[in-house]
Amino acid sequence: MVPDGADRPIVRSMAWDDAERTALVALLRNRPKGVKYSDVVAEVSLTESALHVWESHYPADLLAKPEALTTAERDIETWRAAGLGFMTFLDADYPPQLRSVHDLPPVLFHRGRLVSSDVAVSVVGSRTASAKGLSIAREVALGLVDRGVTVTSGLARGIDTAAHTATLERGGRAVAVIGTGINRYYPAENRALQDEVARTGLLLSQFWPDAPGGKHTFPMRNSVMSGYGRATIVVEAGEFSGARTQAKAAVAHGRPVILTNLVVAANKWAKELVGQPGVHVAAGTAEVMSLVEALINEPGRIEALLTPVSTGWG
C-alpha cells in the first residue's frame, strides 16, 4: 500500500457503480489488517476498483455474497431511501477540491445542493468567543457573501454560529461541515440553523449517518473544511481550539490561512505559523477582504497586500 500522506493519483474508474460503492463501504468498515482509511483510498485509487481490493483481501465465496457486502448494499439503499446524498471519492459529484488533499474523506453524506466549482472560504474560531470575536465573524461572513463567496464553517457554538447566521441573513450560500453523522444535531440548540443550512446551502459529513461526535471526529471535520475551501480565516481562537487544528491542516494542504491579529497576539501556535508559506495576518475586515480577493482572483498579488489597509477591527 502507498504510505499515509504520500502523493497518489486519484482516478475515476469507468466502471464505478453501486457494486463498487458497496465494496468501498465494506472495506472502510472492515479495514483489512487494520489499515487506515487513507490506505484504503490509496489502494482503491491505484487499482481503480474497490471490488478488486475487497476480493484481494477476502477471496470470493462462489456460493454466497459475504455478509459485509450484503450489509453495505442494504445500507446504501436505506440512506438513499431516507433522502440522504451519498457519494464516494471516485464519484463524479464528489467535490473536486477535496481530491487534492492527502487526507480526503473516502465517503461523504450530504443534504442540500452541491456546486461543482464552489468558491468557498472557511470562517472558524472559538466556541466561547467574545462579543468582539462574534462581531468580526459576522463582518467577515457578510463581506464574503457580498463578493459571491461561499461561507464554510462547522456549525459549532460561537464563531461558527455567527458566521453561518450572518451568511443566511444576507442570502448567501452556507456550507456546514459537521463532526457527527448527518442525522445528528450538535450542538442541539443549532438544530434549526443546521436544517436551514441544509435547505438553502449544503450540509456535509464524512461519518456514518448516525455516528455521534467524539474527540477524533471534530479534528477530522476541520481537515475537510480546510480542503473544501480556497482559504481558512481564523477569527478568534484559544491555544487548544479546533481552529488551530484547521489552520495547521490548511498549511499542510497548501491552502492559504488568514489569521486576525487578535489570534496572533493571544496564541503561541498562531505566532509559530506566522512566516510560513501561505499564512497571512490581517488587522481589520477590509484587509481580510483584500487578501481574500487576491487569493481568489489574483494570487500572484498577495504579497503586495500585506501592508494593512485598515487600522483595526471596528
PAZAPA-4460 file (N, C-alpha, C; in steps of 0.05 Angstrom, whole numbers, plus 32768, in hexadecimal, padded with zeros to 4 digits):
% residues 314
    n_x    n_y    n_z   ca_x   ca_y   ca_z    c_x    c_y    c_z   seq   type   mol
   8011   7FE8   8000   8000   8000   8000   8011   8019   8000     1      M     A
   8006   802F   7FF6   8014   8048   7FF6   8014   8053   8012     2      V     A
   802B   805C   801D   802C   8067   8038   8019   807F   803C     3      P     A
   800F   8082   8054   7FFD   8098   805A   800B   80B2   8054     4      D     A
   7FFD   80C4   8045   8008   80DE   803F   8018   80DF   8026     5      G     A
   801E   80C8   8019   802D   80C9   8001   801D   80D3   7FEA     6      A     A
   802A   80DF   7FD6   801C   80E8   7FBE   8010   80D0   7FB0     7      D     A
   7FF8   80D3   7FA6   7FEB   80BC   7F98   7FD7   80C7   7F84     8      R     A
   7FD5   80BB   7F6D   7FC1   80C4   7F5A   7FA5   80BC   7F63     9      P     A
   7F92   80CE   7F5E   7F76   80C7   7F63   7F69   80C4   7F47    10      I     A
   7F61   80AC   7F41   7F56   80A7   7F26   7F39   809D   7F2A    11      V     A
   7F2A   80A0   7F15   7F0E   8097   7F16   7F0A   807F   7F03    12      R     A
   7F02   8069   7F0E   7EFE   8052   7EFD   7EE5   8056   7EEC    13      S     A
   7EE7   804D   7ED2   7ECF   804F   7EC1   7EB9   803D   7ECA    14      M     A
   7EC0   8029   7EDA   7EAD   8015   7EE3   7EA3   801A   7EFF    15      A     A
   7EA8   8032   7F0A   7EA1   8037   7F25   7E82   8038   7F28    16      W     A
   7E77   8026   7F38   7E5A   8023   7F3A   7E53   801B   7F56    17      D     A
   7E3A   8013   7F5B   7E32   800C   7F76   7E40   7FF4   7F81    18      D     A
   7E48   7FE2   7F70   7E57   7FCB   7F7A   7E72   7FD4   7F85    19      A     A
   7E7E   7FE7   7F78   7E98   7FF3   7F81   7E94   8003   7F9B    20      E     A
   7E7E   8013   7F9C   7E79   8022   7FB4   7E74   8010   7FCC    21      R     A
   7E65   7FFA   7FC7   7E60   7FE6   7FDC   7E7A   7FDB   7FE6    22      T     A
   7E8C   7FD4   7FD4   7EA6   7FC8   7FDD   7EB7   7FDD   7FEC    23      A     A
   7EB6   7FF6   7FE4   7EC5   800B   7FF3   7EBA   800E   800F    24      L     A
   7EA0   800F   8012   7E94   8011   802D   7E9D   7FF9   803E    25      V     A
   7E9C   7FE1   8033   7EA4   7FC9   8042   7EC1   7FCB   8049    26      A     A
   7ED2   7FD4   8037   7EEF   7FD7   803D   7EF3   7FEB   8054    27      L     A
   7EE5   8001   8054   7EE9   8015   8069   7EDF   800B   8084    28      L     A
   7ECB   7FFA   8084   7EC1   7FF0   809D   7ED2   7FD9   80A8    29      R     A
   7EDD   7FC9   8096   7EEC   7FB1   809F   7F0A   7FB7   80A0    30      N     A
   7F14   7FCA   8090   7F30   7FD1   808F   7F43   7FBA   8093    31      R     A
   7F48   7FAB   807E   7F59   7F93   807F   7F74   7F9A   808C    32      P     A
   7F7C   7F89   809E   7F96   7F8C   80AD   7F97   7FA6   80BC    33      K     A
   7F80   7FB2   80C2   7F80   7FCA   80D2   7F8B   7FE3   80C4    34      G     A
   7F8B   7FE4   80AA   7F97   7FFA   809B   7F87   8014   80A0    35      V     A
   7F93   802B   809A   7F85   8044   809D   7F73   8049   8085    36      K     A
   7F60   805B   8089   7F4E   8063   8073   7F5F   806C   805B    37      Y     A
   7F74   807C   8060   7F85   8086   804A   7F92   8070   803A    38      S     A
   7F98   8059   8047   7FA4   8043   8039   7F8F   8036   8027    39      D     A
   7F76   8034   8031   7F61   802A   8020   7F5E   803B   8007    40      V     A
   7F5D   8055   800B   7F5B   8068   7FF5   7F72   8064   7FE1    41      V     A
   7F8A   8061   7FEB   7FA1   805E   7FDA   7F9F   8044   7FC9    42      A     A
   7F98   802E   7FD6   7F97   8015   7FC8   7F81   8015   7FB3    43      E     A
   7F6A   8020   7FBA   7F53   8021   7FA7   7F5A   8033   7F90    44      V     A
   7F68   8049   7F96   7F70   805C   7F80   7F82   804E   7F6C    45      S     A
   7F95   803F   7F76   7FA9   8033   7F65   7F9E   801C   7F54    46      L     A
   7F8B   800E   7F5F   7F80   7FF7   7F51   7F67   7FFF   7F41    47      T     A
   7F5B   8016   7F47   7F43   8020   7F3B   7F2B   800F   7F41    48      E     A
   7F2C   7FFE   7F56   7F16   7FED   7F5C   7F16   7FE5   7F79    49      S     A
   7F01   7FED   7F87   7EFE   7FE4   7FA3   7EF7   7FC7   7FA4    50      A     A
   7EE9   7FBD   7F90   7EE3   7FA0   7F8F   7EFC   7F8F   7F8D    51      L     A
   7F0E   7F99   7F7C   7F28   7F8A   7F79   7F37   7F8A   7F93    52      H     A
   7F38   7FA1   7FA1   7F46   7FA2   7FBB   7F38   7F90   7FCF    53      V     A
   7F1E   7F91   7FD0   7F0F   7F7F   7FE3   7F16   7F62   7FDE    54      W     A
   7F15   7F5A   7FC5   7F1A   7F3E   7FBF   7F37   7F36   7FC3    55      E     A
   7F49   7F49   7FC1   7F65   7F42   7FC7   7F6A   7F3D   7FE4    56      S     A
   7F59   7F49   7FF5   7F5C   7F45   8012   7F49   7F2F   801C    57      H     A
   7F32   7F2D   800F   7F1E   7F19   8017   7F15   7F0A   7FFE    58      Y     A
   7F24   7EF5   7FF7   7F1D   7EE6   7FDF   7F00   7EDE   7FDE    59      P     A
   7EF4   7EE1   7FC6   7ED8   7EDE   7FC2   7ECF   7EC1   7FC9    60      A     A
   7EB8   7EBF   7FD6   7EAA   7EA6   7FDA   7E96   7EA3   7FC4    61      D     A
   7E9A   7E90   7FB2   7E89   7E8D   7F9B   7E6C   7E85   7FA2    62      L     A
   7E68   7E7C   7FBA   7E4D   7E73   7FC2   7E3C   7E88   7FCF    63      L     A
   7E48   7E9D   7FD9   7E38   7EB2   7FE7   7E47   7ECC   7FE8    64      A     A
   7E38   7EE2   7FE8   7E44   7EFC   7FEA   7E4B   7F00   8008    65      K     A
   7E64   7F0A   800D   7E6B   7F0E   8029   7E58   7F21   8038    66      P     A
   7E53   7F1B   8051   7E40   7F2B   8061   7E47   7F49   8061    67      E     A
   7E62   7F4F   8062   7E6A   7F6B   8062   7E61   7F7A   8049    68      A     A
   7E62   7F6D   8032   7E59   7F7A   801A   7E3A   7F7C   8019    69      L     A
   7E2D   7F68   8023   7E0F   7F69   8024   7E06   7F80   8036    70      T     A
   7E14   7F83   804D   7E0D   7F99   8060   7E12   7FB4   8054    71      T     A
   7E29   7FB7   8047   7E30   7FD0   803A   7E1C   7FD7   8024    72      A     A
   7E15   7FC4   8014   7E01   7FC8   7FFF   7DE7   7FD1   800A    73      E     A
   7DDD   7FC4   801F   7DC4   7FCB   802B   7DC5   7FE8   8037    74      R     A
   7DDC   7FEE   8043   7DDE   8009   8050   7DDD   801F   803B    75      D     A
   7DEB   801B   8024   7DEA   802F   800F   7DCE   8034   8006    76      I     A
   7DBF   801F   8003   7DA3   8021   7FFA   7D92   8030   8010    77      E     A
   7D98   802A   8029   7D8A   8038   803F   7D90   8055   8040    78      T     A
   7DA9   805D   803C   7DB1   8079   803C   7DA3   8088   8026    79      W     A
   7DA3   807C   800F   7D96   808A   7FF8   7D78   808C   7FFC    80      R     A
   7D6B   8077   8007   7D4F   8078   800C   7D47   808E   8020    81      A     A
   7D5A   8094   8032   7D55   80A8   8046   7D5B   80C4   803B    82      A     A
   7D63   80C6   8022   7D68   80E0   8016   7D84   80EB   801B    83      G     A
   7D96   80DB   8024   7DB2   80E3   8029   7DC2   80E2   800F    84      L     A
   7DD1   80F7   800A   7DE5   80F5   7FF4   7DFC   80E5   7FFE    85      G     A
   7E05   80D2   7FED   7E1C   80C1   7FF5   7E2F   80C0   7FDD    86      F     A
   7E48   80C5   7FE1   7E5C   80C4   7FCB   7E77   80BA   7FD6    87      M     A
   7E85   80AE   7FC4   7EA0   80A5   7FCA   7EB4   80B6   7FBB    88      T     A
   7ECE   80B4   7FC2   7EE2   80C5   7FB7   7EE7   80C1   7F99    89      F     A
   7EDC   80AB   7F8E   7EDE   80A6   7F71   7EC4   80AC   7F62    90      L     A
   7EB1   80B8   7F70   7E98   80C0   7F62   7E9C   80DB   7F55    91      D     A
   7E8E   80E0   7F3F   7E91   80F9   7F2F   7E89   8111   7F3F    92      A     A
   7E76   810E   7F52   7E6C   8126   7F61   7E7C   812B   7F7A    93      D     A
   7E91   811C   7F80   7EA2   8120   7F97   7EB0   813B   7F93    94      Y     A
   7EB1   814C   7FA8   7EBE   8167   7FA5   7EDA   8164   7F9B    95      P     A
   7EE0   816F   7F84   7EFB   816B   7F78   7F12   8177   7F89    96      P     A
   7F0C   818C   7F98   7F21   8198   7FA8   7F2B   8186   7FBE    97      Q     A
   7F19   8173   7FC7   7F21   8161   7FDC   7F33   814B   7FD2    98      L     A
   7F32   8145   7FB8   7F43   8130   7FAC   7F61   8138   7FAD    99      R     A
   7F66   8152   7FB1   7F82   815B   7FB1   7F90   8159   7FCC   100      S     A
   7F81   8150   7FE1   7F8D   814F   7FFB   7F93   8132   8003   101      V     A
   7FA9   812D   8011   7FB2   8112   8016   7FA0   8103   8029   102      H     A
   7F91   8111   803A   7F7F   8104   804E   7F62   8107   8046   103      D     A
   7F5C   8106   802C   7F41   8109   8023   7F2E   80F4   802F   104      L     A
   7F16   80FC   8035   7F02   80E8   8040   7EF9   80D5   8029   105      P     A
   7EFB   80BB   802D   7EF4   80A8   8018   7ED6   80A8   8011   106      P     A
   7EC5   80AF   8024   7EA8   80B2   801F   7E9E   80CC   802B   107      V     A
   7E89   80D7   801F   7E7C   80EF   802A   7E5E   80EB   8028   108      L     A
   7E51   80F5   803D   7E33   80F6   803D   7E2C   8113   803C   109      F     A
   7E16   8119   802E   7E0F   8135   802C   7DF1   8139   802B   110      H     A
   7DE9   8151   8033   7DCE   815B   802F   7DD2   8177   8022   111      R     A
   7DC1   817D   800F   7DC3   8197   8002   7DCF   8195   7FE7   112      G     A
   7DD8   81AC   7FDC   7DE0   81AE   7FC0   7DFF   81AE   7FBD   113      R     A
   7E08   819B   7FAD   7E25   819A   7FA6   7E2A   81AE   7F90   114      L     A
   7E41   81BC   7F92   7E4A   81CE   7F7C   7E65   81C5   7F74   115      V     A
   7E68   81BE   7F5A   7E80   81B1   7F51   7E99   81C2   7F54   116      S     A
   7E96   81DC   7F50   7EAE   81EE   7F52   7EA9   8202   7F68   117      S     A
   7EA2   81F9   7F7F   7E9C   820A   7F96   7EB4   821A   7F9E   118      D     A
   7EB2   8235   7F9E   7EC7   8246   7FA8   7EC1   824C   7FC5   119      V     A
   7ECF   823E   7FD7   7EC8   8240   7FF3   7EE0   8248   8004   120      A     A
   7EDA   8255   801A   7EEE   825D   802E   7EE3   8255   8049   121      V     A
   7EF4   8249   8059   7EEB   8241   8075   7EEF   8258   8088   122      S     A
   7EDB   825B   8099   7EDD   826F   80AF   7ED9   825F   80C9   123      V     A
   7EEE   825E   80D9   7EEE   824D   80F1   7EF9   825B   8109   124      V     A
   7EF4   824F   8121   7EFF   825B   8139   7EF3   824E   8152   125      G     A
   7EF6   825C   8168   7EEF   8251   8182   7ED1   824D   8186   126      S     A
   7ECB   8238   8195   7EB0   8233   819E   7EA8   8247   81B3   127      R     A
   7EBB   8251   81C2   7EB6   8264   81D8   7EC0   8280   81D0   128      T     A
   7EB7   8289   81BA   7EC1   82A2   81AF   7EB7   82BA   81BF   129      A     A
   7EC7   82CF   81BD   7EBF   82E8   81CA   7EAB   82F7   81B8   130      S     A
   7E9F   830C   81C3   7E8C   831C   81B2   7E9B   8328   819A   131      A     A
   7EB4   8330   819E   7EC3   833B   8188   7EC9   8326   8173   132      K     A
   7ED0   830D   817C   7ED5   82F8   8169   7EBC   82F1   8158   133      G     A
   7EA4   82F0   8166   7E8C   82EB   8158   7E85   8301   8143   134      L     A
   7E8B   8319   814A   7E86   8330   8138   7E99   832D   8120   135      S     A
   7EB2   8326   8124   7EC5   8323   810E   7EBC   830D   80FC   136      I     A
   7EB3   82F6   8107   7EAA   82E0   80F7   7E93   82E8   80E5   137      A     A
   7E80   82F8   80F0   7E6A   8301   80E0   7E74   8314   80C9   138      R     A
   7E85   8326   80D0   7E90   8339   80BB   7E9D   832A   80A5   139      E     A
   7EAE   8316   80AC   7EBC   8307   8098   7EA9   82F7   8087   140      V     A
   7E96   82E9   8093   7E83   82D9   8084   7E73   82EB   8071   141      A     A
   7E6A   8302   807A   7E5B   8314   8069   7E6C   831E   8051   142      L     A
   7E85   8323   8057   7E97   832C   8042   7E9B   8316   802D   143      G     A
   7E9D   82FD   8035   7EA0   82E7   8023   7E87   82E4   8012   144      L     A
   7E70   82E5   801E   7E56   82E3   8010   7E54   82F8   7FFB   145      V     A
   7E5B   8311   8002   7E59   8327   7FEF   7E6C   8324   7FD7   146      D     A
   7E80   8313   7FDA   7E93   830D   7FC4   7E8C   82F3   7FB5   147      R     A
   7E75   82E8   7FBC   7E6D   82CF   7FAE   7E7C   82B7   7FB7   148      G     A
   7E88   82B8   7FCF   7E98   82A1   7FD9   7E87   8291   7FED   149      V     A
   7E88   8277   7FEA   7E7A   8264   7FFC   7E88   8265   8017   150      T     A
   7E79   8266   802D   7E84   8267   8048   7E82   824B   8054   151      V     A
   7E99   823F   805B   7E99   8225   8066   7EA0   8227   8084   152      T     A
   7E93   8217   8094   7E99   8216   80B1   7E8F   81FB   80BB   153      S     A
   7E91   81F7   80D6   7E8D   81DD   80E1   7E75   81DA   80F3   154      G     A
   7E63   81EE   80F4   7E4A   81ED   8104   7E4E   81EA   8122   155      L     A
   7E66   81F1   812B   7E6B   81F1   8148   7E60   820A   8154   156      A     A
   7E60   820B   816F   7E58   8224   817C   7E6C   823A   8176   157      R     A
   7E65   8252   817C   7E79   8268   817A   7E7D   8272   815E   158      G     A
   7E96   8273   8155   7E9E   827E   813B   7E8F   8271   8124   159      I     A
   7E8D   8256   8124   7E80   8247   810F   7E63   8250   810C   160      D     A
   7E55   8251   8122   7E39   8259   8122   7E35   8275   8118   161      T     A
   7E46   8287   8121   7E45   82A3   8118   7E49   82A5   80F9   162      A     A
   7E5C   8296   80EF   7E62   8297   80D2   7E4B   828B   80C2   163      A     A
   7E41   8274   80CB   7E2A   8268   80BC   7E12   827A   80BD   164      H     A
   7E0B   8285   80D4   7DF3   8296   80D7   7DF5   82AE   80C6   165      T     A
   7E0C   82BC   80C6   7E0F   82D4   80B6   7E0D   82CD   8098   166      A     A
   7E18   82B7   8090   7E17   82AE   8074   7DFA   82AA   806B   167      T     A
   7DEB   829C   807B   7DCF   8297   8074   7DBE   82B1   8074   168      L     A
   7DC3   82C2   8087   7DB4   82DB   8089   7DB9   82EC   8070   169      E     A
   7DD1   82EA   8064   7DD8   82FA   804D   7DD0   82EC   8033   170      R     A
   7DC5   82D3   8035   7DBD   82C4   801E   7DD4   82B7   800F   171      G     A
   7DEA   82B2   801D   7E02   82A6   8011   7E01   8287   8013   172      G     A
   7E14   827B   8006   7E16   825E   8007   7E27   8255   801F   173      R     A
   7E1B   8244   8030   7E29   823A   8047   7E2F   821C   8043   174      A     A
   7E47   8214   8049   7E4E   81F7   8049   7E57   81F0   8066   175      V     A
   7E4A   81DD   8072   7E51   81D4   808D   7E5D   81B8   808B   176      A     A
   7E74   81B5   8096   7E81   819B   8098   7E80   8193   80B5   177      V     A
   7E73   817D   80BB   7E6D   8176   80D7   7E7E   815F   80E1   178      I     A
   7E81   815E   80FB   7E92   8149   8108   7E83   8131   8112   179      G     A
   7E6A   812E   810A   7E59   8117   8111   7E4E   810C   80F8   180      T     A
   7E3F   80F6   80FA   7E30   80EC   80E4   7E1B   8100   80DC   181      G     A
   7E12   80FF   80C3   7E01   8114   80B8   7DE5   8113   80C4   182      I     A
   7DDD   80FD   80D1   7DC3   80FB   80DE   7DC3   8107   80FA   183      N     A
   7DDA   810F   8104   7DDD   811A   811F   7DDD   8138   811E   184      R     A
   7DD7   8144   8135   7DD8   8161   8139   7DEA   8167   8150   185      Y     A
   7E00   8176   814A   7E13   817D   815F   7E1E   8199   8159   186      Y     A
   7E1C   81AC   816C   7E0D   81AA   8185   7DEF   81AA   8180   187      P     A
   7DE0   81A1   8193   7DC3   819E   8190   7DB5   81B8   818A   188      A     A
   7DBF   81CE   8195   7DB2   81E8   8191   7DB5   81F2   8174   189      E     A
   7DC6   81E6   8164   7DCA   81EE   8149   7DBA   81DD   8135   190      N     A
   7DA6   81CF   8140   7D96   81BD   812E   7D89   81CD   8118   191      R     A
   7D7C   81E3   811E   7D6E   81F3   810A   7D82   81FE   80F6   192      A     A
   7D99   8207   8100   7DAE   8212   80EF   7DB8   81FD   80DC   193      L     A
   7DBD   81E5   80E6   7DC7   81CF   80D5   7DB2   81C9   80BF   194      Q     A
   7D99   81C8   80C6   7D84   81C2   80B2   7D83   81D8   809D   195      D     A
   7D87   81F0   80A5   7D86   8207   8092   7D9E   8206   807F   196      E     A
   7DB5   81FF   808A   7DCD   81FD   8078   7DC8   81E6   8064   197      V     A
   7DBD   81D0   806D   7DB7   81BA   805B   7DA2   81C1   8046   198      A     A
   7D8F   81D2   804E   7D7A   81D9   803B   7D83   81ED   8026   199      R     A
   7D94   8200   802E   7D9C   8215   801B   7DB8   8213   8011   200      T     A
   7DC9   8203   801E   7DE5   8201   8017   7DED   81E4   8015   201      G     A
   7E00   81DC   8026   7E0A   81C0   8025   7E14   81B8   8040   202      L     A
   7E0C   81A0   8048   7E15   8193   8061   7E25   817A   8059   203      L     A
   7E3D   8178   8064   7E4F   8162   805D   7E58   8154   8076   204      L     A
   7E5B   8139   8074   7E66   8129   8089   7E76   8112   807D   205      S     A
   7E8C   810B   8089   7E9C   80F5   807F   7E98   80DC   8090   206      Q     A
   7E85   80DD   80A4   7E81   80C7   80B6   7E67   80B8   80B0   207      F     A
   7E65   80A0   80B9   7E4D   8090   80B5   7E35   80A0   80C0   208      W     A
   7E1E   809F   80B4   7E08   80B3   80BA   7E00   80B5   80D7   209      P     A
   7E01   80A0   80E6   7DF8   80A1   8102   7E0F   80A3   8116   210      D     A
   7E28   80A7   810C   7E3F   80A8   811E   7E3F   80C0   8130   211      A     A
   7E45   80BC   814A   7E47   80D3   815C   7E62   80E1   8158   212      P     A
   7E64   80F8   8163   7E7E   8106   8162   7E91   80FB   8177   213      G     A
   7EAA   80FF   8173   7EBE   80F6   8186   7ED7   8107   8184   214      G     A
   7EEB   8102   8195   7F03   8112   8195   7F12   8112   817B   215      K     A
   7F10   80FB   816C   7F1E   80F9   8153   7F0E   8104   813C   216      H     A
   7EF3   8106   813E   7EE3   810D   8127   7EE5   812A   8120   217      T     A
   7EE7   813C   8134   7EE7   8158   812E   7F01   8161   8120   218      F     A
   7F18   8158   8129   7F30   815E   8119   7F2F   8154   80FD   219      P     A
   7F23   813C   80F9   7F1F   8132   80DE   7F0D   8144   80CD   220      M     A
   7EF8   814E   80DA   7EE6   8161   80CD   7EF5   817A   80C5   221      R     A
   7F07   8184   80D7   7F16   819C   80D0   7F28   8198   80B8   222      N     A
   7F33   8181   80B5   7F44   817B   809E   7F34   817C   8084   223      S     A
   7F1B   8171   8085   7F0A   8172   806D   7F02   818F   8067   224      V     A
   7EFC   819F   807B   7EF6   81BC   8076   7F0D   81C9   8069   225      M     A
   7F26   81C4   8072   7F3D   81CF   8065   7F3F   81C7   8048   226      S     A
   7F3B   81AE   8042   7F3D   81A4   8027   7F27   81AF   8015   227      G     A
   7F0F   81B3   8020   7EF8   81BD   8010   7EFC   81DA   8007   228      Y     A
   7F08   81EA   8018   7F09   8207   8013   7F23   820F   8004   229      G     A
   7F22   8227   7FF8   7F3A   8232   7FEC   7F4D   823C   8001   230      R     A
   7F43   8243   8018   7F53   824F   802E   7F44   824B   8048   231      A     A
   7F53   824E   805E   7F47   824E   8079   7F4C   8268   8087   232      T     A
   7F37   8274   8092   7F3A   828C   80A2   7F35   8285   80BF   233      I     A
   7F48   8289   80D1   7F45   8284   80ED   7F40   829E   80FB   234      V     A
   7F28   82A1   8106   7F1F   82BB   8111   7F29   82BF   812E   235      V     A
   7F23   82AC   813F   7F2A   82AE   815B   7F2D   8291   8165   236      E     A
   7F42   828B   8174   7F46   826F   817C   7F58   826D   8194   237      A     A
   7F56   8257   81A2   7F66   8252   81B9   7F7E   8240   81B2   238      G     A
   7F8E   823B   81C6   7FA7   822B   81C2   7FA1   820F   81B9   239      E     A
   7F89   8204   81C1   7F83   81E8   81BA   7F69   81E7   81A9   240      F     A
   7F63   81FC   819B   7F4B   81FD   818B   7F4C   81EB   8173   241      S     A
   7F35   81E2   816A   7F34   81D3   8151   7F3D   81E3   813A   242      G     A
   7F3B   81FE   813C   7F44   820F   8126   7F62   820C   8122   243      A     A
   7F71   8207   8138   7F8D   8202   8136   7F92   81E9   8124   244      R     A
   7F82   81D4   8129   7F84   81BC   8119   7F7F   81C2   80FC   245      T     A
   7F6B   81D2   80F6   7F65   81D8   80DA   7F7B   81E9   80CD   246      Q     A
   7F85   81FC   80DC   7F9A   820D   80D1   7FB3   81FC   80C9   247      A     A
   7FBA   81E9   80DA   7FD1   81D8   80D5   7FCB   81C5   80BD   248      K     A
   7FB2   81BC   80BC   7FAA   81AA   80A6   7FAC   81BA   808C   249      A     A
   7FA3   81D3   808C   7FA3   81E3   8074   7FC0   81E8   806A   250      A     A
   7FD2   81ED   807C   7FEE   81EF   8074   7FF8   81D6   8067   251      V     A
   7FF1   81BF   8073   7FF9   81A5   8068   7FEC   81A0   804D   252      A     A
   7FD4   81AB   8048   7FC6   81A7   802F   7FD0   81BB   801A   253      H     A
   7FE0   81CE   8022   7FE8   81E3   800F   7FD2   81F8   800B   254      G     A
   7FC0   81FA   801E   7FAA   820E   801C   7FB2   8227   802D   255      R     A
   7FAD   823F   8023   7FB3   8257   8032   7FA4   8258   804C   256      P     A
   7FB0   8265   8060   7FA5   8269   807A   7FA6   8287   8080   257      V     A
   7F90   8292   8088   7F8F   82AE   8091   7F89   82AF   80AF   258      I     A
   7F9B   82B9   80BF   7F98   82BB   80DC   7F92   82D8   80E2   259      L     A
   7F7F   82DD   80F3   7F7C   82F9   80FD   7F93   82FF   8110   260      T     A
   7F9A   8318   8112   7FB0   831F   8125   7FA8   8319   8142   261      N     A
   7F8E   8317   8147   7F85   830F   8162   7F8D   82F2   8168   262      L     A
   7F8B   82E0   8154   7F93   82C4   8158   7FB1   82C2   815C   263      V     A
   7FC0   82D1   814C   7FDD   82D0   814F   7FE7   82DB   816A   264      V     A
   7FDA   82F0   8173   7FE2   82FC   818D   7FDD   82E9   81A4   265      A     A
   7FC8   82D8   81A1   7FBF   82C8   81B8   7FCA   82AB   81B9   266      A     A
   7FD7   82A2   81A3   7FDD   8285   81A2   7FFA   827F   8198   267      N     A
   8007   826D   81A6   8021   8265   819E   8021   8257   8183   268      K     A
   800D   8245   817F   800C   8236   8166   8009   8249   814E   269      W     A
   7FF9   825F   8152   7FF6   8272   813C   800F   8281   8136   270      A     A
   801E   8288   814A   8038   8296   8146   804B   8284   8137   271      K     A
   804A   826A   813D   805C   8257   8130   8054   8252   8112   272      E     A
   803B   8257   810B   8033   8254   80EF   803B   826D   80DF   273      L     A
   803C   8284   80EB   8043   829C   80DD   805E   8299   80CF   274      V     A
   805F   82A0   80B6   8078   829D   80A7   8079   8284   8096   275      G     A
   8067   8271   809C   8066   8259   808B   8059   8260   8071   276      Q     A
   805F   8252   805B   8053   8258   8041   8035   8256   8042   277      P     A
   8028   826B   8038   800B   826C   8036   7FFD   8275   804F   278      G     A
   800C   827D   8064   7FFF   8286   807D   8001   82A5   807D   279      V     A
   7FEA   82B2   8081   7FE8   82CF   8080   7FDA   82D9   809A   280      H     A
   7FE1   82F1   80A2   7FD5   82FD   80BA   7FC6   8316   80B1   281      V     A
   7FAE   8319   80BB   7F9D   8330   80B3   7F95   8340   80CC   282      A     A
   7F94   835A   80C9   7F8F   836C   80DF   7F72   8377   80DE   283      A     A
   7F63   8371   80CA   7F47   837A   80C9   7F38   836D   80B3   284      G     A
   7F1E   8371   80B2   7F0D   8363   809E   7F16   836B   8082   285      T     A
   7F1C   8385   807D   7F24   838D   8062   7F3C   837E   8059   286      A     A
   7F4F   837A   806B   7F67   836C   8063   7F61   834E   805E   287      E     A
   7F50   8342   806E   7F48   8326   8068   7F3C   8324   804D   288      V     A
   7F2A   8337   8045   7F1D   8336   802C   7F30   833A   8015   289      M     A
   7F44   834C   8018   7F58   8350   8004   7F68   8336   7FFF   290      S     A
   7F6F   8329   8015   7F7E   8310   8013   7F6D   82FB   8005   291      L     A
   7F54   82F9   800D   7F42   82E5   8000   7F40   82EA   7FE2   292      V     A
   7F3C   8303   7FDB   7F39   8309   7FBE   7F52   8302   7FAF   293      E     A
   7F69   8307   7FBB   7F82   8300   7FAD   7F86   82E2   7FAB   294      A     A
   7F7F   82D4   7FC1   7F82   82B7   7FC1   7F70   82AA   7FAC   295      L     A
   7F58   82B5   7FA8   7F45   82A9   7F95   7F4A   82B2   7F79   296      I     A
   7F50   82CC   7F75   7F52   82D7   7F5A   7F6E   82DB   7F50   297      N     A
   7F80   82E4   7F61   7F9B   82EA   7F58   7FAF   82E1   7F6D   298      E     A
   7FB3   82C6   7F70   7FC4   82BC   7F85   7FE1   82C6   7F84   299      P     A
   7FEA   82CF   7F6C   8005   82D9   7F69   8009   82F4   7F77   300      G     A
   7FF4   8302   7F7E   7FF6   831C   7F89   7FF5   831C   7FA8   301      R     A
   7FF4   8305   7FB4   7FEE   8304   7FD0   8003   8313   7FE1   302      I     A
   801D   8311   7FDA   8031   831E   7FEA   802D   833D   7FEB   303      E     A
   8023   8348   7FD5   801F   8364   7FD4   8009   836E   7FE6   304      A     A
   7FFA   835C   7FF1   7FE3   8364   8001   7FE8   8360   801F   305      L     A
   8000   835A   8026   8006   8354   8042   8009   836E   8053   306      L     A
   800B   8385   8047   800A   839E   8057   7FEE   83A3   805F   307      T     A
   7FE8   83A6   8078   7FCC   83AA   8081   7FBE   83C0   8073   308      P     A
   7FA5   83BC   806B   7F95   83D1   805E   7F80   83DB   8072   309      V     A
   7F81   83D1   808A   7F6F   83DB   809F   7F7F   83DD   80B9   310      S     A
   7F74   83EC   80CB   7F82   83F0   80E4   7F7A   83DC   80F9   311      T     A
   7F66   83CC   80F4   7F5E   83B8   8107   7F41   83B0   8104   312      G     A
   7F37   83A1   8117   7F1B   8397   8116   7F09   83AB   8122   313      W     A
   7EF2   83AE   8115   7EDE   83C0   8120   7ECE   83CD   810A   314      G     A
***
